[in-house]
Amino acid sequence: MRFPSLRSSAFLIVQLAIAASIGAQAPTNPPPPPPNAVVSSAGNIKIERLATLEYPWGLVVLPDGRLLITEKPGRLRIWENGRLSDPVQGVPRVVNRSPGEQGGLLDVDIDPNFASNRLVYLSYVEADPNGATIAETGELRFGSSRDYSDTIVRGGAIARGRLEGNQLRDVQVIWRQVPKTGGRGHFGVRMVFGPDGKLYATSGERMRFDPAANLKSNLGKVIRINPDGTTPTDNPFAGTDTARADIWSYGHRNTLAIAFDASGRLWTLEMGPLGGDELNLIQRGKNYGWPYVSNGDNYAGPAIPDHATSRTFTAPVRSWTPVIAPSGAILYSGAMFPAWRGSLLAGGLATQSLIRLQLDGEQRVGIEERVFMGRRIRDVAQAADGAVLVIVDAPSGDLLRLTR
């Protein structure tokens, strides 16, 4: 995509300066409170606050109706009958330097056979075990978005343990991002179990660009592993010495939503750079183009060619500019909102919305709806009665229930 000309950029800067000056002189009014009811294609929706947590990130419903919820600073909690538990013991130690960073305790999921084996899966960010540090490289394409004080070498990981009461026991790490690297974000590590019983997870490219296309690294990939962390023999690169066996697809940037539809197709929503968020239909062994093509641009430096300029890569089914900043998604199948059955429901951070995407086959989105919540929606789940549960990305982030 093209950057604006110097003349238009200068004009824009002048206009922004004038607007800032006027804004500084005008009285400021507090923003309106977020709504407690909204209107949607499914009718009127009530929004009920169930609990408040510190930067909640992942959410899963247990077979008995209880909820497991992660908090980025490193806590896992159980919600039951209107109350949050004390932090669950046995959670791995995480790296979370500050509230605004992307690392910490991330997603949570349960084994398909949870009722019998009680296994819980956690994704999180861990430090290099040897305490290694690395200097920030000063990557031009991020513009000024660099933190030279952050030198901790770290990476995403997935662990599983058996939930007994308020404790995880026999916790084992079953997968890690390779290689670990310093600073920055783009960890990804959203998880979902497929109809085949395998665990699929997203792996961000750690704001390093090139690893997404490197098959010797699992950064910038969707990975597929067995529940115990071993690699399925039918993965696209299994049995080769030119690529990692855990890779299912590659060429991804920062994928923060993953869900299967009723036909067994795998969908992801991926954050683009400056524009160009993506909805992708994930197919075995395909390359989705990052960092060589995108419908967005770098924050500074050279422009990125659009997807339409190359047939080498698999293009998104839908892209967004301005961005929606997607995070968390489910395929809705409940009874409470019949008009939404079969739709993807995704959290929207930038849009402060619950985003509904009614898919029309594999090539297009038939209907797109944004249910404005007035809150940054981080993750989405479906309760047994068809209610929609969401968590809010905030220092005091609410667990909300959406009902008729």
N, C-alpha and C positions, 0 to 999 in steps of 0.2 A: 504494500500500500504506500501511497505517497504522503510525505509530510507537507504541511502548509508552507507556502512561500515565506521568505523572510519578511516581506512587506505585510502580508496578512498576519504573521505571527506578532510583529511589532504592534499592529493595530489592535490585536486581541489583548496584548499586554497592557496597552494604554487603557482600553475599555475596562479591563479587570481592575486596574489601579483606580480608575474613577469610581467604579462600583464599590471597591473596598473603602474609599474615602467617604462616599455617601453612607455606606453601611456603618462606618465608625461613628458618624454624627447622629444617625437615627437611633431611637430607643429600641432595645432588643426585647422581643417577646419570647417567653418560654415556648418550646415546641408543644403542640397538643399531645395529650396522653394517648397512648396506643389504644385502638378500639377494643371493646369487649364483645362486639358483635359485628359481623360483616355480611354483605350480600354477595352471592355467587350463583353460578349456573346450577348448583345443587340446592338453591334456596337460601334462606336465612341461616346463618351459622353463629352459634354461641361460642365464645372463647372463655374458657375457665382456667384460672391459674391453680395448679396443683402443688407446686413447690418452687423454691428458688435455690439455685446453685451457683457456684463460681465458675464461669466460663465452661458450661457443659458442652460436650463435643459429640458424644456417641450415645445411642439409645437403642435398647432392644427389649421386646416384650417376652417374658417367660411364659411357659405353657399354663401356669396357674394365675396369670394376670399381673403378677408383680413386674416391675421394671428394673432393669439395670441401666445406670446412667454414669458416664464418665465425666470427670472434671479435669480440665487441662493441667492444673497444678499437680495432679497425680493421685486423685481419689476416685474410687469406684463406690457408688452408693446403690442401695436397694430402696425403691419406692414401693410402699405397700399400705393400702387403706388410709391414704392421706398423709403418710409420714415418711420422711427420709431416714434411713438407717445411719448409724455411725459409719465411717469409712470401712470398707471391706478390707480385712487384713490379707497380706500375702501378695499385694500388687507389686510388680517390678518397679524399681526406682527409675524415675524419668528425668529428662533434662527439660527444664522450663525456666529460663533465666528471668523472664519478665512477662507480665500479663498479656502484652500485645504480640508476643512472638508466636510462631506457628507450631512450635514443638510442644511436647508434654505427653499426657495420656490422651489418646485419640479415640479410636473406634472400639466397639464391643459387639460381639456376636456370640451365639450359642451353637453348639453342635446339633446337627439334625436329630441325633439320638439323645438329646439333653435329658429327657425324662428318665432315661436309664443310666446314663454315664455322667451327668451333671457337669459336663465340660464347658467352660467359658473361654472365649478367645479375646485377647486384648491386643490392640496395636498401640505403639508408643514410640517415643524417641529416646534412645539410650546414648550415653557417652562412650567414646572409645575406652575399652577396659584398661589401657595403659596410660590414660590421661594425656594422650597426644593433643597438640595444638597446631594450628595452621594460620597463616596470615591471610587476610582478605586480599583477593587478587585485583580489586578495582575494576571489575568487569564494566566496560563502557556501555553495554546495551541496557544496563539498569539505570542509567542517568545518575542521580544523586542518591539512589536508594541502596546505600551500603553502610554497614555497621562495622567500622574498623576495630571496635573494642571486643567483638565476638570472635574468639579464636578456638572455641571448643570443637573438636572433631566428634561428629555424631552421625547417627543414621536411624532410620526407622526399623522396627522389629515387630514380630508377632509372637506372643507367648500364649500358652493355654494352661489352665489349671482346673481342678475340680472344686466346685462350689459346695461347701459344707457350712450351713448356717451363715455366719458373717465372715467366712474366711475362705480364701483360695488355697488349696493344698496341691502338692506335687506339681508346682508351676515349672514349666519347661519352655525355653525359647525354641520355636520351631522354624523361624525364618528371619532373615536379616537383609537389609539393603546392603548392596556391595557395589562400589566401595563406600565406606564412611567418608565424610568430607566435612569441611569447616563451615560454621555459620549458616546464615541464610535460612530459607524455608523450603516450601514445596516438598513436603514429606509424603503427602497423599495418605496411603494406607487405610482406605476404606475397604471393608470386607463384606463378602456375601457368599453363602454356600449355593452351589448350583444344583440343578435337578439330578446331576450325576454324582452328587455327594462330595464333590471336590470344593476346596476353598479357593475362591478368586479374590484377589486384592489388587488395589491400585498402588503404584509406586511412583512418586514424583521424581522429577529429574534434578531436584535439589538446587534449582536455580543455576545449574551448570551447563544447560543447553545440550552440549554434544553427547553426553551419556545416553540420551533418549534414543539415539540412532546406533549406539554401540552394543552389539549383541553379547559382548563379554561382561557387560554390566547389567544389573536388573533395575537400574534407575530409569525413570521415564517409561515404565512398562505397565501392562496388566499381567500379573503372575497367576499361575494355577498350580496348587500343591495338594497333596493328600492331607487329610485332617491331622496326621502326625508329623507333617512337614516334609515328608519324602516327596519325590517328584514322580508324577504319573508317567508311565512309559509311552503314552500316546500324545504327550505334549509335542508341539511342532518341531522343537529343536532337541528333543531328547535323543541321546545316543550319538550326538555330534560333538566334535571338539572345537567348533567354530562359534558356538553360542552357549549361553546358559540354559540349562534344561528347564528351569522354572518359568521361562518366558512364554506367555500366551499371545500377546501382541505388543507392539513397540511404537516408538515415535510419539509418545505422549508427554505433556508438559506437567500439569498439576491437576490430577483427576480426583475430585472429592465427592463423587456420587457414583454408585454402581448398583444395578438392579437387573434381575431377570424378569421377562414378561411371561405371560401364560403359555406362550409357544416355545419357551426355553431359549429365547434370544436374549443376549447380554447387551445392556445399554450402559453407557457411562456419560457423565457430564463433566467437562474439563474446563478449567479456568484458562483463558487465553492471556496474552500479554496486555498490550494497550489496545483493548478490543479483541473480538474474536473468540469469545467463549463458545464451546462446542457441545453438541449432542452427537455421540458416536455409537454406531452399531458395531460391537466388537466381534471380530471374526478371527479364527485361528490363524496365527502366523502373519497377520497383516501389519503393514507399516502405515501409521497415521500422520507422518510427515514432519513432526516437530524435531529439530528447529528450522527445517528448510522451507516449510510453507506454513502459512497461518493467515486467517482473515483479520488478524490484528497486526500490530507493529511493535517493534522494540520501543522501550521508553526513551532511548537515545541511540544514535548511531544509524546504521544502514536500515532501509526498509526491508520487510519480509515479503516475498512473493505470495500472492493469494493462492488458495488451494486450486482455483480454476486454471492456474498457469501450468499445472503439471498433472499428468495422468499416472505418474509413478506411484503416488501415495493414495491411500483411501481417504476420501473427503468426508467431512461431517454431514450428517443428515440435516442438521440445523446449526447455524452460528448466530451469535448476538453481538452487535455493536450499536449502542452502548451495551456494556456487559451486564449480566445478571448475577455474577459471582455465585455459581451453584454450589450447594453443599448438602449432601444427604439426599437419598431418593428411595421411594418404594413404588411398586406396581400395586395400585389400589384395587382390592377385590371385595370390599366390605358391603354390608347391607344398608348402612346408615345413609350413604350418599350414592344412590343408584346411578345418578348421572355421571359419576366419576369412575365407575367400574371400568377396568381395563386401561386407565390412564396412569402415566407416570406422575407422581407428586414429588416435587423437588423443593428443597429450601433455596431461597434467594437471599443472599447476604446484602448485596448492593441494592436490590429492589425492595428489600424488607417485605417480601411477599412469599406466599406459598404458590408455587408455579405448577400449573396443571398442563400436561402435554398429552393430548389424545393422538396416538400414533396411527398413521394411515399406511399400513404395511411396513416395508423396510426403508422406504425412500423419502418419506416426508412426514411432517407433523400436520395432522388435519385440523386440530383446534388447539390454540394456546390461550390459556387464561392465567391471569395474575390476581390472586386473592390478597389484597393489601392487608398486611398484619401490623404495619408500623413498628416492626421489630426485625432484627437480623436473624433469619431462620437458619439454624446450623444443621439440624437433622430432623428426620421424619420417621414415624412408625405408625402402624395400624393396630388398634386394640381388637380384642376378640369380638366386640359388639359393633365394629365398623367405625368407631370414633377414630379421628386422626389425632395423633400425639406429635407435638413438635417441641424442640428445645431452642432457646434463644441465646445467641452469642453475645454475652455481656458480662461485666464483672459480677452482676447479680442477675443471672440469666434464668428466666422462668421456664418451667415445664408447663406446657399448655395442652388442654384437651379441647378439641373442636367437635361439637355435636349439633344436632338439629334442635 
